[in-house]
Amino acid sequence: MQPCLFRRLPAAALTLCLLLLSACGEDADDGRFSAALHGPVDSVAFDSLRGLLTIYERTESAELLVVDGDAHSPGTLATDEVVQQHLRGGKWVLLLDLAKAHNDRDLVPLAHSSGGGASHMAIVRRRSDAFGRPAIDLYDFPRRGAETPNLRQLASLPRSVAAFLRKAPAPLPAGFSPPAGLVYLSFNFTLPGDSYEFSATKGGKDSSNGTQNTSLDQSFAYTLFLGSSNAATPDRQLLLARATVLSSPLNQALGTDKLMIIKPGDTFVTNDIGWFQVGVSRALTPPAGAGFSPVINSPQNTNQQAQVTTTVSFTINFTDPLSNNPATATYADSVMQDVAQWNVLNSSFGNWSWLNQDPWRAGNTTWGRGYGGGLQGDDEFRVPNALAMGLLVADTQAVIETAGLMRTVETFQEAIQVTYLNVWSAYFEPIHHQYLYWDHPAAWQINMAAVIPVPIASLVFSPDPVNAAQPNAQAQGTVTLQSPAPMDTIVYLQSNLINATVLPSVTIKQGQTSATFNVDVSTDNLAPGQSTVATILASNAVPVQAQLTVRNGP
């Protein structure tokens, strides 16, 4: 059967809906986001977000920096100092009307990632996670061939963007505490929330019961680790790719708090159940021919359980930054979801189907007398189960490993599909059914080289020698890389003497080549006029040593 046609509201009604939804984001007295325009802006996506924003004149005081890609040639934003400054400060940058070349030549250098194609809009932020490691938050509104977003997408955009900007960073799993020297980069990808509008049941013939709006929210958490086989030298990467899909046949924000129609009853009542969900699937496809191999994925197949647990645990080999010896770290995570009367089928690596098992399994939409299948009485339909009519959370994880050290930008494909079903029958008539398959593809580009450290070029101190007898005596150390840091890079520090102490680490910001740190000096165990030489080590992959002379007196 053909699916129900998507029904467009009149332009005037949708425009009113857009204005109402924009206004419900926040008002000026209730925490609207401060934004500054960097150059001219002309975008329908930005127009839909104006209710969320208070426009400031000064870019440095704004939470969001708004940039229109149409006003900038691809490649120019990656080196724009205003954009760089905003990102270095951990603030948001809202990029509008991005051609694929903008994503490839601007967003990837700025954030090590992007959507796989053109985007109506992208929002990006660079920050640190709970352990001080770099993390990227990226909201991508893919273009998918359309010249402009449709009015329904624009009406939903303010709510989706506000939720993204206000979302607290996800905590790292309780089973993971990264040791010093483990290099990784986290990506938190989000797509706009979406909905499908059903305008009829019974094969598109009955539109007398209003409309039914569904909801779909998708988020993807990718973590890229730098690892090795068993040697101290890094020689591969591991990628943990997680997808969390929240799917419901209802959307209260759009006025749908129940299925379009449910008429289970006795043999004299027509049976008709509005559109309910019977399946959610996710498939992760690594780049073809890139040398990725599977490590672990979860959940494995389950069978009509009340709960399903998504668990991953794997070991990462890396280099101890101070001893230059091989070391290991363990990543472990486990999340439980309620899935009563649903199955999870892990048919192949990185490929899952979450399947409704009651009341309407495949093949059970044929008419029968008495009980069984989708019937609960004599010719009476069984009401769908809770997840068929409510919120299903499908959480999946997969770990893949490269065959060698990759320095390329790779594209990972995600395929999300939600399956809806409508069934109906009249007395003594066959049971009719109609499926609708709603596809949501996504693509994420990741710069695999972002986690490869740049070697240290030099480690120097000033003054050298340093007089520790002076009040509050200090020296300043400067660690310099051979080229700009591809991401915020932790350089670990260590001194062999109590006469020259350093903090455990210093961070070189993305795009910078050096960072400074203080060396606190003391005259402990030094007679007047005596001196000693401290060896200070700095390492982000391979240790580099330098000496600092400490004197008790001039």
ABEGO torsion letter per residue (X at the ends): XBBBBBBBBBAAAAAAAAAAAAAAABBAAAGBBBBBBBEBBBBAAAAAAAAABBBBABAAABABBBBBAAABBBGAAAABAAAAAAAAAGBBBBBBGBBAAAAAAAAAAAAGBBBABBBABBBBBBBBBAAGBBBBBBBBBBAGGBABBBAAAAAAAAAAAAAAAABBBBBBBAABBBBBGBBBBBBBBBBBBBBBBBABBGGGABAAAEBBBBBBBBBBBBBBBBBBBABABBABBBBBBBBBBBBBABBAAAGBABBABBBBBBAABBBBBBBBBABBBBBBBBBBGAGBBBABBOBBBBBGBABBBBBBBBBBBBBBAAAGBBBBBBBBBBBBBBABGBBBBBABBGBBBBBBAOABBBGAABBBBEBEEABABBGBBBBBBAAAABBBBBBBBBBBBBABBBABBBBBBBBBBBBBBBBBBBBGBBBBBBBBBBBBBBBBBBBAAAABBBBBABBBBOBOBBBAABBGBBBBBBBBBABBBABBBBBBBBBABAABBBBABBBBBBGBABBBBBBBBBABGBBBGBBBBBBBBBBAABBBBBBBBBBBEX
